[in-house]
């Protein structure tokens, strides 16, 4: 607990955000972490018992999804999650039961059995796709719409440390930077891209200079600290929002997190 508190206190702006949080908001963050973990537990049970063959999990990385989503304005802002950020759906209003039905492929699932990838556009959550990194240009396009309409809204997406190497992620980030769009890109650095360690695909060892390479401001937060994730995103979102009438600037956030189960549990029955 001391380490978590010290992380937030190192940044006065974030500390002020956290200090101003109401008790109900803090409880909401905790409830979000719990919902995300229970969702993953049920999926792992189904894999182990043979109900489904595989599942994509965010176990151990829940704070990286729950904190940022709670920091946005529900009903106005838009998020484009990766598969491991499924908690974005339930935190923006989609029932967990609907998220689980998607894996069963039932007719009463959100996609009516056509796709296990879950989204909730009515709640501002884009349906993810398997192609990692490809949601960056999509979120960029949405942010461009907000800029053209002069709407004080924000588009947020996550990208893994491995998928920062994709052309789509680079092109989307660069376009957002050049156009000064109200977008937030979170590099969810869990230090492994499937079976590839970070040091095998990223020479610097971290993403400290990543934002500067695009000429935009960036910051890092602890991906296992939901309050730090919340505060960092709230600061970035308000910066995007207050400048949207002028010229908004993309705001990359970098987080490091340690996931307990990776993102796929297809071999769960053998563990």
Secondary structure, 3 states (H helix, E strand, C coil): CHHHHHHHHCCHHHHHHHHCCCHHHHHHHHHHHHHHHHHHHHHHHHHHCCCCCCCECCCCCHHHHHHHHHHCCCCCCEEECCHHHCHHHHHCCCCHHHHHHHHHCCCCCCCCCCCCCCCEHHHCEECCCCCCCCHHHHHHHHHHHHHHCCCCCCEEEEEECCHHHCHHHHHHHHHHHHHCCCEEEEEEECCEECCEEHHHHCCCCCCCCCCHHHCCCEEEEECCCHHHHHHHHHHHHHHHHHHCCCCCCCCEEEEECCCCCCCECCCHHHC
